[in-house]
Amino acid sequence: MNGMTVKEVLAFGIILEENSYKFYIDASKSAQFPNAKKFLEQLANEELGHRELIVNIDKGIDSGKDIPKITKRVESLKIADFVARHKLSDDADFIDVIAVAMNREKEAVKIYSAFADSLEDGKVKELFNFLINEEKKHLRRFENEYDEYSDEMSHGKVKELIKKMRGK
């Protein structure tokens, strides 16, 4: 890993994003629930956006620009650490999709971190740290959505329970 160039890191990142795009677009084609299908399509499009970001970094470096700086470090809420790994079945619902998305982003952070941890300071490590932070942004978004959706479901269940207790 120590011998990786900035170009190799970028090529690796592009491959990861393309694989994620393919995963989400294939899953969207077989999803049965409209909300899951729509969300999977959105995730696929976001992965194309991530790929485009990396391609633009590559072009910028070719034209003499520096590696982008991290403007705000993002940390995970660690929700993904406690959510069981889901597989996306055809009947996956919205919460299943979010759980899978969280775990995929967590894996991307783990992969990039393993590379970054093996490197001395330098441009390649700086690039990995930038990509780690980008993946953490996605992870944090999914964790927030999971948390909000879980809260909404919990509130709904509590309301139903109260109604049953009141005999309504």
JONOR-V987333 format. One record per helix or strand of 2 or more residues. SS is the DSSP state (H for helix, E for strand). FROM is the first residue (numbers start at 1). LEN is the number of residues. If there is no record, write none. Layout:
BEGIN
SS | FROM | LEN
SS | FROM | LEN
END
This chain:
BEGIN
H | 6 | 25
H | 34 | 29
H | 79 | 3
H | 94 | 24
H | 123 | 43
END
